[in-house]
Amino acid sequence: MSRFPGVDVFQAIPCALGEGVCWHPGRRTVWWIDILGPHVYEASPDGERVRRWPCDQLVGAVAPTRSGGVLAALRDGIYRLDPETGATSRFATPPEHDASVFRFNDAKVDPAGRFWAGTLALDGRKHQSRLYRIDGDGRTTVMREGISISNGIAWSIDGREMYYIDSWARCVQAFPFDVEHGTLGEPRVAVTFEPADGLPDGCTRDAEGHLWVAHWGGSRVSRWDVRTGRRLQEIHLPVRNVTSCAFVGERLNQLVISTARDEAGTPAEAEAGFVFLARPDTVGTEPTCFAGA
C-alpha cells in the first residue's frame, strides 16, 4: 500500500505507460490501458477482479459504448473491442492519419456521444499532430491541427465548453462547444502550469464543474476552478509520472489514477506504473457512452 495520505494502491500492476482511466456505466467496471504493453485492463470497482487483453499495436485510449462494448483508439485507427473476448474490429480510420509517423493518444466521448481522439508524433516532433472527431456512423473530422501531444479532454456540466490539453502548451484551453453540431469556437486559456508542475496530461471533470488534471513529471493530480484558473486542491503520489484520472464506482466517489514507469536515467520508483485510488471530498458524473459501434 502507498504510504501517501489518502492514497491507496488500486492495482499493483507496473504498467510501462499506464493511461486512459475511465468508468464503464453499462458494465459498472473500471478500465485503463498500458500504451506500451500494449494491454487493455478491466477491473471491478473494488479492484478484486481484473481482466487483461493484449493488443497487437499501441493503444492510446478506450471509451464505453451505448451497446455495452468498448471503443479503442489504436495506433492506426479506431476499433471496436469486444469486452468478452478482447477481439478488435476496425471502426474508423481518418484518411489524414499516417500510422508510420503518428499514433493515437488520449480520447473522450462528448455529451452527444461522439468520440474525440488526438494524436502525437512517434518521434516526438511538435506541432504536427491532430485532434479528430469521430461520429457515431464512423465519419471522421479534423478539429484541430498543429498539436504537439494531444492529451486530456473534458466538458463542462452544461456541455457548452470543452476543456483540452496539448501537453507541451502547458495549459488547459477552454473552447466554446456546440453540442448539437460538435463544433468548437475560439479558445481561452483556462489554466496555466509552471515548469515545476511537470506537464499536464489526462483530466476529468467533477460534479461541481472543477477540473482534475494529472501531472506528468509532477507526482500529483490537481483540481482547478476553470472559471478563475485557481488551483483548489492537490493529491500527491509516490511516483513522478502521473498520467490520467477518472471518477469511478457506484457513487462515483473514487478517483482512480494511472501512472507510468520511470523515464530512462532516473532513479527507480517501486510503485511506478501502478494504478492508485483516492477518495476526494467530491464526486464525478456518469460519463457519456459512444453513440456508435
C-alpha positions in Angstrom: 0.0 0.0 0.0 1.1 3.5 -0.7 2.1 5.5 2.4 0.9 8.8 1.0 -2.0 10.1 3.0 -5.4 9.4 1.4 -3.9 7.4 -1.5 -4.1 3.6 -1.8 -2.8 1.2 -4.5 -5.8 0.1 -6.7 -3.7 -2.3 -8.8 0.0 -3.2 -8.3 0.5 -3.8 -12.0 3.6 -2.0 -13.2 2.4 -0.6 -16.5 5.1 0.8 -18.8 2.8 3.6 -19.7 -0.4 3.4 -17.8 -3.1 5.7 -19.1 -6.7 6.3 -20.0 -8.7 5.5 -16.9 -12.4 5.5 -17.4 -15.6 4.2 -15.9 -17.9 2.0 -18.0 -21.5 2.8 -16.9 -23.0 -0.2 -18.6 -20.6 -2.8 -17.2 -20.0 -1.0 -13.9 -16.3 -1.5 -14.2 -13.0 0.4 -14.3 -10.9 0.5 -17.5 -7.4 1.6 -18.2 -4.6 0.8 -20.6 -0.9 0.3 -20.9 0.0 2.1 -24.1 3.3 0.3 -24.5 2.2 -3.1 -23.1 0.2 -2.9 -25.2 -2.7 -4.0 -23.0 -6.3 -3.1 -22.1 -7.4 -3.7 -18.5 -10.9 -4.0 -16.8 -11.4 -4.3 -13.1 -14.3 -4.4 -10.7 -14.7 -1.2 -8.6 -13.2 -2.9 -5.5 -10.2 -4.0 -7.6 -10.7 -7.7 -6.7 -11.4 -8.9 -10.2 -9.1 -7.9 -13.1 -9.1 -8.9 -16.7 -6.4 -8.1 -19.3 -6.4 -8.2 -23.1 -3.2 -7.9 -25.2 -3.3 -5.6 -28.3 -1.5 -6.2 -31.5 -0.5 -2.5 -31.7 -0.1 0.5 -29.4 -3.3 1.6 -27.7 -4.0 5.2 -26.8 -7.4 5.2 -25.1 -10.7 3.3 -24.6 -14.2 4.5 -24.0 -17.6 2.8 -23.3 -20.2 2.4 -25.9 -24.0 2.5 -25.6 -24.2 -1.1 -26.8 -22.1 -2.2 -23.8 -18.9 -2.6 -25.7 -15.7 -0.5 -25.8 -14.2 1.8 -28.5 -10.4 1.8 -28.6 -8.0 4.2 -30.2 -5.2 2.1 -31.5 -2.1 3.2 -33.3 -3.6 3.1 -36.8 -7.2 3.9 -36.2 -10.4 3.5 -34.1 -11.6 0.0 -33.3 -14.4 -1.8 -31.6 -13.3 -4.0 -28.8 -15.4 -6.9 -27.6 -15.2 -6.9 -23.8 -16.0 -10.6 -23.6 -13.2 -11.9 -26.0 -10.9 -8.9 -26.4 -11.2 -9.2 -30.2 -11.0 -5.9 -32.1 -12.6 -4.9 -35.4 -11.9 -1.7 -37.3 -14.5 1.1 -37.0 -12.9 4.2 -38.5 -9.6 5.5 -39.9 -9.1 9.2 -40.6 -7.6 9.5 -44.1 -5.1 12.1 -42.8 -3.7 9.7 -40.2 -0.3 8.2 -41.0 0.4 5.4 -38.5 4.1 5.2 -39.6 4.5 8.8 -38.1 1.7 9.2 -35.6 -0.2 7.2 -33.0 -3.5 7.9 -31.3 -3.3 9.1 -27.7 -5.9 10.3 -25.2 -9.7 10.3 -26.2 -13.1 11.0 -24.7 -16.8 10.9 -25.6 -18.6 14.2 -25.8 -22.1 14.9 -24.3 -23.8 13.9 -27.6 -21.9 10.6 -27.9 -19.2 11.5 -30.4 -15.6 10.2 -29.9 -12.8 12.8 -29.8 -9.3 11.4 -30.2 -6.0 13.1 -30.7 -2.5 12.0 -31.9 1.2 12.5 -31.2 4.2 12.0 -33.3 6.2 8.9 -32.6 9.5 10.7 -33.0 8.4 13.5 -30.6 8.2 16.3 -33.2 6.0 19.2 -32.1 3.1 21.0 -33.7 2.4 18.2 -36.3 -0.5 16.2 -34.6 -4.3 16.5 -34.9 -7.4 16.2 -32.9 -10.2 14.3 -34.5 -14.0 13.9 -34.0 -15.4 10.5 -34.8 -19.2 10.4 -35.2 -21.5 7.5 -34.5 -21.6 6.5 -38.1 -17.8 6.4 -38.4 -17.2 9.7 -40.2 -14.1 11.5 -39.1 -13.4 15.2 -39.0 -10.1 17.0 -38.2 -11.0 19.5 -35.5 -7.6 21.0 -34.6 -4.1 20.8 -36.2 -0.6 21.9 -35.1 -0.8 20.0 -31.8 2.3 18.5 -30.1 0.9 16.0 -27.6 -2.9 15.6 -27.7 -4.0 14.7 -24.2 -6.8 15.4 -21.7 -10.3 16.2 -22.8 -13.4 17.0 -20.7 -16.6 19.0 -21.0 -18.4 21.5 -18.7 -21.5 20.3 -16.9 -23.8 22.2 -19.3 -21.8 21.0 -22.3 -21.1 24.5 -23.5 -17.3 24.3 -23.0 -14.7 21.7 -24.0 -11.5 21.6 -21.9 -8.5 20.4 -23.9 -4.8 19.8 -23.1 -1.9 19.9 -25.5 0.7 18.9 -23.0 3.6 20.9 -24.4 1.5 24.1 -24.4 1.4 23.8 -20.5 -2.2 24.9 -20.3 -5.8 23.9 -20.4 -7.7 25.5 -23.2 -11.5 26.1 -22.9 -13.3 26.0 -26.2 -16.9 27.2 -26.7 -18.7 24.0 -27.7 -21.8 23.4 -29.8 -23.3 20.2 -28.5 -25.7 19.8 -31.4 -23.1 20.1 -34.2 -19.9 19.1 -32.3 -18.0 22.3 -33.3 -15.5 24.5 -31.4 -15.3 28.2 -31.1 -12.2 30.2 -30.3 -10.5 29.1 -27.1 -9.4 30.9 -24.0 -6.6 29.8 -21.6 -8.4 28.5 -18.5 -5.4 27.1 -16.5 -1.7 27.5 -16.9 1.1 25.3 -15.5 4.6 26.2 -14.4 7.7 24.1 -15.3 7.9 22.9 -11.7 4.4 21.4 -12.2 5.5 19.0 -14.8 3.4 18.6 -18.0 -0.5 18.5 -17.8 -1.6 15.1 -19.0 -5.1 13.4 -18.7 -8.0 15.1 -17.0 -11.6 14.6 -15.7 -14.3 16.9 -14.5 -16.2 16.6 -11.2 -19.9 17.2 -10.3 -19.0 20.7 -9.1 -17.6 21.7 -12.5 -14.0 21.7 -11.5 -11.2 20.0 -13.5 -8.8 17.4 -12.2 -5.5 17.2 -14.1 -2.8 14.6 -13.9 0.8 15.9 -13.8 3.4 14.0 -15.9 6.7 14.6 -14.0 4.8 16.4 -11.2 3.9 13.5 -8.8 0.3 14.7 -8.4 -3.2 15.4 -9.6 -4.6 18.8 -9.1 -8.1 20.3 -9.0 -8.8 23.6 -10.7 -11.6 26.2 -11.0 -11.7 26.6 -14.7 -13.6 29.9 -14.4 -10.8 31.7 -12.5 -7.8 29.5 -13.2 -7.3 28.9 -9.4 -5.7 25.7 -8.0 -8.1 24.3 -5.4 -6.5 21.1 -4.3 -3.7 18.6 -4.9 -3.3 14.9 -4.3 0.4 13.8 -4.2 1.5 10.4 -5.3 4.7 8.4 -4.7 5.7 8.4 -8.4 6.7 11.2 -10.8 4.8 10.3 -14.0 1.0 10.7 -13.3 -1.0 10.2 -16.5 -4.8 10.2 -16.1 -7.6 10.1 -13.6 -11.3 9.4 -13.5 -14.2 9.1 -11.0 -15.4 5.5 -10.7 -17.7 3.3 -8.6 -21.4 3.1 -7.9 -21.3 6.6 -6.3 -18.6 7.9 -8.5 -16.7 9.0 -5.4 -13.4 7.2 -6.0 -10.7 8.8 -8.1 -8.6 6.2 -9.9 -5.2 7.5 -11.1 -2.9 5.9 -13.6 0.9 6.3 -13.7 3.9 5.3 -15.8 7.3 3.8 -15.1 10.3 5.9 -14.7 12.0 7.6 -17.7 15.5 6.4 -18.7 18.2 7.8 -16.5 16.0 8.5 -13.4 16.2 6.5 -10.1 13.8 3.6 -9.9 10.4 4.1 -8.2 8.9 1.0 -6.6 5.3 1.9 -7.5 5.9 3.4 -10.9 3.2 2.2 -13.3 0.8 1.2 -10.6 -2.9 2.4 -10.6 -3.8 4.4 -7.4 -7.1 5.2 -5.7 -8.0 8.4 -3.8 -11.3 9.5 -2.2 -11.6 13.3 -2.5 -14.4 15.2 -0.9 -16.3 15.4 -4.2 -17.8 13.1 -6.8 -17.8 12.7 -10.5 -20.7 12.4 -13.0 -21.7 9.4 -15.2 -19.6 9.5 -18.4 -21.4 9.6 -21.8 -21.1 6.5 -23.9 -20.2 6.5 -27.6 -23.4 6.5 -29.7 -22.0 4.2 -32.5 -20.2 0.8 -32.6 
